[in-house]
Amino acid sequence: MRKKTKLYIYSIIAGCAAGTLIWELIRIIFKNFGVDLSFSAGPIGFDISVIIFYVSINPGTVIGGILTFFIIKKITAGNKRG
């Protein structure tokens, strides 16, 4: 069960990263046509004296994570039946 949980978390992180990259590509394409899509929230993170960590979140990050969650859920539901 623990290996599956790690797989789910890694898959969702990869989906968020892919969504971020796809959103940035879409934003660049629209910017070339004169439309500015700036829906980013951030930087979100923390700053302690030893470690600084900030992440910029855009709609592609959220959409990618949600889609990956539902895809993984659908795949695992199919494996339980068969």
N, C-alpha and C positions, 0 to 999 in steps of 0.2 A: 504494500500500500504506500509506503514511504517513497519508493521509486516512482510510482505514478504521480504522487503529489509534486515531486521535483520536476517531472516531465511536464505537468500542467503549468507550473510556474514558469519554467523556461520557455514553453511554447507561447504563453501569454506575453512574456517580455519580448520574445522575437516578433510576435504580432504587433506589439506596440512600436517596436523599432521600424518594422516594415511600413506600418501606417504613417509614421513620422516622415520617413523618406519619400513615400508616395505623395503625401501632402505637400512636402517641400517642392517636389517636381511639378505638381499641379499649380502651386503658387508661382513658381518661376515661369511656367507656360502662360498663366493668366497675366503676370506682370509684363511679359513681352507684348501682350495685346492691350496693355494700358489699364488693366483692372488690378487693384491692389487688394489681396486677400490677407489681411493681418488679423487673425483670430487667436493669436498665441496668448497663453497665460503664463506668466513666469517672469523671472526665474523663480522656481519653487524649490526650496531646499533648506539646508541648515548650515550654520557657520559657528563651529566651536574653534577654539584657538589652535587645535591640532589638525582638524579635518574640516575641509570646506567642500560642500556638495550641493550643486544647484542643477536643476533640470528645467528646460523650457518645454512646456506642454502645448500642443496644438490639437485641433480637432482630429487630425489623422491618428494621433497617438491613442485617443480614446476610442475612435471607431475601430482601429486595428486590434486593440485589446478586446473589445466587446465581440467583434467578429471571430477572433481566434477562440475566445471562450465558448461561443456557441458551436463552432466547428469541432472543437475538441469534445464538447458535450455530446454532439451528434455521433461522432466516431465511436466514443466509448459506449454510448447507448446501443449502437449497432453490434458491438462486440459482445455485449452481455446477452443479447438474444440468441446469437448463433453459436 
